[in-house]
């Protein structure tokens, strides 16, 4: 069994697979058959509780006692269909996924063996989610972990993929099952309350709620908060610099902290690490500025440059860490921060300041995760661990992905 991370994929050894999606609350699960242009051919390609079957794809209700599931018979999928996306939304109108992240389990539909699982990381204002996709590539079928959220409910997903969604008034006027084949009931569960739920969710909850982008300029992150490295809906840049800085606390003695970045594969396997002892990895795609032995001086103490466009496909996550090689604890450190910089303009894009410290020798500062679309998301971590070297940071970094 494979535990997948966002953007990772696994080959499917079985011709018939089922994807069930479970969460602490009841979910509505559906599947969409998409052509090469990423759209359905017609509303008949939207498979859900009131339209439970289509060519090669079927919906199975768990009846509230078990998860709903989408089963895909790859041999029966029409040749013009390139992927089937499996979506989920909370059954309760307007409920978000914050704190109830779902888990998708991909099984051999005939034998029942678990092939892979996927739990999307920290969700917040999302009221609907593309969880996984089953897709055809060079004649072979694979599964990819997606985890793309929508703040406008199942209707937002349906519209994105070309399903006709009518105004919410129609479901109220047509409750009978015979009326359910048209598009309006497809969006009926989430549509009434989803839009008003959006503005409230990202900012007020506890730190870490919501994903933001760079459309409004520089972003200051809180712990566990995520920023999408896009601006105006387009990839922002292919190269970024992560600057890390610190100062000795209370005029204390020099502190030798070391910044590093650990590259991980789709199974959270450490691929390589860039640090003071290895200043360049992945054929120069990631480079380290060199060791600062004291923390003295203004500005960034150590800088790591990442050429996102050259990161190999087998690397799906990067974790930026700082550890105290000299053994002093972070309670003896002041003003520890990390910031993301545009290396061309020098503009600071994202900043994360540690507002408190713990008596440990290592800290996971931030992570960059490659999304299935190819874009990258940055999440502030601020998790303290007992680790004096980059080698000791590898297991905690893997757990943070």
matplotlib code that plots the C-alpha trace (Angstrom):
import matplotlib.pyplot as plt

x = [0.0, 1.2, 0.5, 0.3, 1.2, -0.3, 0.8, 2.1, 0.9, 0.8, 0.2, -2.9, -2.3, -6.1, -8.5, -11.3, -10.6, -12.8, -12.2, -14.0, -13.7, -14.2, -14.3, -15.5, -18.8, -20.9, -19.8, -21.3, -18.9, -19.1, -17.1, -16.7, -15.5, -13.2, -11.9, -8.5, -9.7, -10.6, -14.4, -17.3, -18.9, -22.3, -24.0, -24.4, -20.7, -21.4, -21.8, -23.4, -26.1, -29.0, -27.2, -25.2, -23.8, -22.0, -19.7, -17.2, -17.9, -20.4, -21.4, -22.0, -23.6, -22.3, -25.8, -24.3, -22.6, -19.7, -18.0, -19.5, -17.3, -16.7, -15.8, -13.9, -13.8, -10.9, -11.6, -15.1, -14.1, -14.6, -11.4, -12.1, -12.1, -8.7, -9.4, -12.0, -11.9, -13.3, -14.8, -16.3, -18.2, -19.7, -23.3, -24.3, -25.0, -22.2, -19.9, -16.2, -13.4, -11.6, -10.6, -12.4, -9.8, -11.1, -9.1, -9.4, -8.7, -8.0, -8.8, -8.8, -12.6, -12.6, -10.2, -10.6, -6.8, -5.8, -3.6, -3.1, -4.4, -4.4, -5.3, -5.0, -3.1, -4.7, -7.9, -10.1, -12.6, -13.1, -16.6, -15.8, -12.7, -11.2, -9.6, -8.0, -8.0, -7.8, -6.1, -4.8, -1.2, 0.5, -2.0, -1.5, -4.0, -2.7, -4.0, -2.9, -3.4, -4.9, -6.5, -7.6, -10.3, -13.2, -14.8, -18.0, -19.1, -19.8, -21.3, -17.9, -16.3, -19.2, -19.0, -15.2, -15.5, -18.3, -21.4, -24.5, -25.5, -28.8, -29.8, -30.4, -34.1, -34.8, -33.8, -36.3, -39.0, -38.2, -37.4, -38.7, -36.0, -37.2, -36.1, -32.6, -30.9, -30.7, -27.8, -29.5, -29.6, -26.0, -25.2, -28.2, -26.5, -23.7, -25.1, -27.5, -25.1, -21.7, -21.1, -21.9, -19.5, -16.5, -15.6, -15.7, -13.5, -10.0, -9.2, -11.0, -10.2, -7.1, -3.7, -3.3, -6.8, -7.1, -4.9, -4.1, -2.2, 0.1, -2.5, -2.4, 1.4, 3.5, 2.0, 2.8, 2.1, 1.1, 1.9, 0.3, -1.0, -0.5, 0.2, -0.1, 2.8, 0.7, -0.4, -3.3, -4.0, -0.7, 2.6, 4.5, 8.1, 10.3, 13.1, 12.7, 15.1, 14.4, 16.2, 16.6, 17.8, 18.2, 20.0, 21.4, 18.9, 19.5, 23.0, 23.9, 27.0, 27.3, 24.9, 25.8, 22.6, 22.4, 19.7, 18.9, 16.4, 15.4, 13.9, 11.3, 9.7, 6.0, 6.3, 7.8, 11.2, 14.2, 15.9, 18.7, 19.5, 21.2, 23.1, 26.5, 28.2, 26.5, 25.9, 24.3, 21.9, 19.6, 22.1, 22.1, 18.4, 18.9, 21.9, 23.0, 24.8, 27.2, 27.4, 27.0, 28.7, 27.4, 24.0, 25.5, 24.8, 21.6, 19.6, 19.4, 22.0, 21.7, 20.0, 18.8, 18.0, 15.5, 15.0, 11.5, 11.4, 14.4, 13.2, 12.9, 9.4, 10.4, 10.7, 7.2, 8.1, 10.8, 11.1, 13.2, 14.8, 17.1, 19.1, 21.5, 24.8, 26.3, 23.6, 22.1, 18.3, 16.0, 15.0, 18.4, 17.6, 15.8, 14.1, 14.1, 12.3, 12.2, 11.1, 10.6, 12.2, 11.9, 15.7, 15.2, 13.6, 14.6, 11.0, 10.0, 6.9, 6.2, 7.5, 7.1, 8.4, 8.6, 6.9, 7.8, 10.4, 10.8, 13.8, 14.8, 17.7, 15.8, 12.9, 10.9, 10.4, 8.4, 7.5, 7.0, 4.6, 4.2, 0.5, -0.8, -1.2, 2.6, 2.2, 3.9, 2.3, 4.3, 3.1, 4.6, 5.4, 7.3, 7.5, 10.4, 12.2, 15.3, 17.8, 21.3, 22.0, 20.2, 20.3, 18.3, 15.8, 14.8, 12.3, 10.5, 10.5, 8.9, 6.2, 5.5, 4.6]
y = [0.0, 3.5, 6.6, 9.3, 13.0, 15.8, 15.4, 11.9, 9.0, 5.2, 2.7, 0.6, -3.1, -3.9, -3.2, -2.4, 0.0, 1.6, 4.9, 5.4, 8.7, 8.8, 11.7, 12.3, 13.6, 12.2, 13.1, 13.3, 11.6, 11.9, 11.1, 13.1, 11.6, 14.1, 14.3, 15.6, 19.2, 18.6, 18.8, 16.4, 15.4, 16.1, 16.2, 12.4, 12.2, 13.4, 10.3, 10.9, 9.6, 10.5, 9.4, 6.4, 4.9, 5.9, 4.2, 2.4, 4.4, 3.8, 5.4, 3.3, 4.7, 3.7, 4.4, 6.5, 3.5, 3.3, 5.7, 6.4, 5.2, 5.6, 2.4, 2.6, -0.3, 0.9, -1.6, -0.1, 3.6, 5.1, 5.8, 9.6, 9.8, 10.5, 10.8, 10.3, 12.8, 11.7, 14.6, 15.0, 17.6, 17.5, 16.4, 19.3, 22.4, 25.0, 23.0, 23.4, 20.8, 22.5, 19.9, 17.1, 16.3, 13.2, 10.1, 8.5, 4.7, 3.2, -0.5, -3.4, -3.5, -7.3, -8.5, -5.6, -5.1, -1.5, -0.1, 3.5, 6.0, 9.8, 12.5, 16.1, 18.3, 21.2, 22.3, 25.3, 27.2, 24.5, 23.1, 20.7, 18.9, 17.1, 14.2, 11.9, 11.2, 8.0, 8.7, 7.1, 7.7, 5.9, 3.1, 2.6, 3.6, 5.4, 7.2, 10.7, 12.4, 15.9, 17.6, 20.7, 22.5, 24.7, 27.4, 27.4, 23.8, 21.0, 23.5, 25.1, 21.8, 20.9, 24.3, 24.0, 20.7, 21.8, 20.5, 22.8, 24.0, 25.8, 28.3, 26.9, 27.7, 24.7, 22.0, 23.3, 23.2, 19.7, 17.4, 14.2, 11.7, 11.8, 15.4, 14.5, 13.6, 17.3, 19.2, 21.2, 18.4, 17.7, 21.0, 20.9, 19.7, 22.3, 25.2, 27.0, 27.8, 27.4, 31.0, 32.8, 30.4, 31.4, 34.9, 33.8, 30.8, 31.9, 34.6, 34.3, 30.6, 29.5, 30.0, 27.8, 28.2, 28.8, 29.1, 32.5, 33.7, 36.6, 38.7, 41.4, 41.4, 40.4, 37.8, 37.3, 33.7, 32.3, 28.8, 26.1, 28.8, 28.1, 30.5, 29.5, 30.8, 32.1, 35.6, 36.5, 32.8, 32.2, 30.7, 33.5, 32.6, 29.7, 30.6, 31.6, 32.2, 31.2, 33.5, 32.4, 34.6, 34.8, 36.7, 35.6, 36.3, 38.9, 39.6, 36.0, 34.3, 33.4, 30.8, 28.5, 27.6, 25.8, 26.2, 23.3, 22.1, 18.4, 17.2, 14.4, 12.0, 11.1, 8.5, 11.0, 9.4, 11.7, 12.2, 14.6, 17.5, 20.9, 22.3, 23.8, 20.5, 20.1, 23.5, 22.2, 19.3, 18.1, 19.2, 22.7, 23.2, 23.9, 25.9, 27.0, 30.3, 28.8, 28.6, 31.5, 30.6, 33.3, 34.8, 38.3, 40.9, 42.3, 40.6, 36.9, 34.7, 31.9, 31.8, 28.8, 29.4, 27.0, 26.8, 25.3, 24.8, 22.4, 20.4, 16.8, 15.2, 12.6, 15.5, 16.5, 18.3, 20.5, 21.1, 24.0, 23.5, 25.2, 23.3, 24.3, 22.6, 24.1, 22.5, 25.7, 25.7, 28.0, 29.7, 31.3, 32.6, 35.8, 37.0, 33.7, 34.0, 32.7, 34.6, 33.9, 36.3, 36.9, 36.6, 38.9, 41.9, 41.2, 41.6, 39.8, 37.7, 35.7, 36.0, 33.8, 35.0, 32.6, 34.5, 31.9, 29.3, 25.9, 24.5, 22.3, 22.2, 22.0, 23.7, 22.9, 26.3, 25.8, 23.4, 23.7, 21.2, 20.6, 20.5, 18.2, 21.2, 21.8, 24.9, 25.1, 25.9, 27.1, 26.3, 27.8, 25.1, 26.3, 22.8, 22.3, 19.0, 17.5, 17.6, 19.1, 18.0, 17.8, 14.0, 14.2, 16.5, 14.0, 11.9, 14.9, 16.6, 13.6, 13.5, 17.2, 16.7]
z = [0.0, -0.9, 1.2, -1.4, -1.2, -3.4, -7.0, -6.6, -8.8, -8.7, -11.4, -11.1, -11.3, -11.4, -14.3, -11.9, -9.0, -6.4, -4.6, -1.4, 0.5, 4.2, 6.7, 10.3, 8.7, 5.9, 2.4, -1.0, -3.4, -7.2, -10.3, -13.6, -16.9, -18.7, -22.2, -23.2, -22.8, -19.2, -19.7, -19.6, -22.9, -21.5, -18.1, -18.4, -17.5, -14.0, -11.9, -8.4, -6.1, -8.5, -11.6, -10.3, -13.5, -16.7, -19.2, -17.1, -13.9, -11.1, -7.8, -4.7, -1.6, 1.8, 3.3, 6.0, 7.6, 5.2, 2.8, -0.6, -3.5, -7.2, -9.1, -12.4, -14.8, -17.0, -19.7, -20.2, -20.1, -23.6, -25.6, -25.7, -21.9, -20.5, -16.7, -14.1, -11.2, -7.9, -5.9, -2.4, -0.4, 3.1, 3.1, 5.5, 3.5, 3.7, 5.9, 5.1, 5.2, 8.0, 10.6, 8.7, 6.0, 4.1, 3.2, -0.2, -0.3, -3.7, -3.8, -6.2, -6.8, -7.2, -4.6, -2.1, -1.6, -0.7, -3.5, -2.1, 0.3, 0.2, 2.8, 1.6, 4.0, 6.0, 4.4, 5.5, 3.5, 0.9, 0.6, -2.2, -3.2, -6.2, -4.2, -6.7, -10.4, -12.3, -15.6, -18.8, -19.8, -22.7, -22.5, -18.8, -16.0, -13.0, -9.9, -8.9, -5.6, -6.2, -3.1, -5.0, -3.0, -4.1, -1.9, -4.0, -3.4, -5.7, -8.1, -8.6, -9.5, -11.9, -13.6, -14.0, -15.8, -18.1, -16.3, -16.6, -13.2, -12.9, -10.3, -6.8, -7.0, -9.3, -6.8, -4.3, -6.9, -8.1, -5.2, -7.0, -8.0, -11.6, -11.9, -10.7, -14.0, -15.1, -13.7, -10.9, -8.3, -8.8, -7.1, -4.8, -1.6, -1.3, -3.3, -1.0, 1.8, 0.2, -1.1, 2.2, 4.0, 2.0, 3.3, 6.9, 6.8, 5.8, 8.3, 11.6, 12.5, 14.3, 12.5, 9.5, 8.2, 4.5, 1.4, 0.0, -3.1, -4.0, -5.9, -3.3, -2.8, 0.1, 2.5, 6.2, 7.1, 10.4, 11.5, 9.2, 6.8, 3.1, 0.2, -3.4, -5.4, -8.2, -9.0, -11.2, -11.8, -13.6, -12.3, -10.6, -11.3, -11.8, -9.4, -5.7, -2.8, 0.7, 3.1, 6.8, 9.5, 13.3, 16.0, 19.4, 22.1, 24.8, 23.6, 24.1, 22.6, 18.9, 17.7, 14.9, 13.2, 9.9, 7.2, 4.9, 2.5, 2.1, -1.1, -0.9, -3.3, -3.6, -0.8, 1.6, 0.8, 1.2, -2.2, -1.2, 1.1, 0.5, 3.5, 4.4, 3.6, 0.2, -1.4, -4.6, -5.3, -8.0, -10.7, -9.5, -9.1, -5.4, -4.2, -0.7, 0.0, 2.6, 6.4, 8.8, 12.0, 14.3, 13.2, 13.5, 10.9, 9.3, 6.7, 5.8, 7.5, 4.9, 1.5, -0.5, -4.1, -5.7, -9.5, -9.4, -13.1, -12.9, -9.9, -11.3, -11.3, -8.7, -6.2, -5.0, -1.7, -0.2, 3.6, 4.8, 8.2, 10.7, 13.3, 16.0, 15.2, 18.3, 20.5, 21.8, 22.0, 20.1, 23.4, 23.0, 19.6, 18.7, 15.5, 13.7, 10.4, 6.8, 3.8, 0.1, -2.3, -6.1, -7.0, -10.0, -8.4, -4.8, -3.8, -0.6, -1.4, 1.7, 5.3, 8.3, 11.7, 14.7, 17.4, 20.1, 20.5, 22.3, 24.0, 21.1, 18.7, 15.4, 13.7, 10.5, 9.1, 5.9, 3.1, -0.6, -2.1, -5.9, -6.8, -9.4, -11.7, -11.5, -9.3, -5.8, -2.5, 0.6, 4.1, 7.3, 9.8, 12.9, 14.4, 16.8, 17.0, 18.7, 15.9, 15.6, 12.0, 8.7, 8.9, 12.1, 10.4, 7.6, 9.5, 11.1, 7.7, 6.0, 8.7, 8.1, 4.4]

ax = plt.figure().add_subplot(projection="3d")
ax.plot(x, y, z, "-o")
ax.set_aspect("equal")
plt.show()
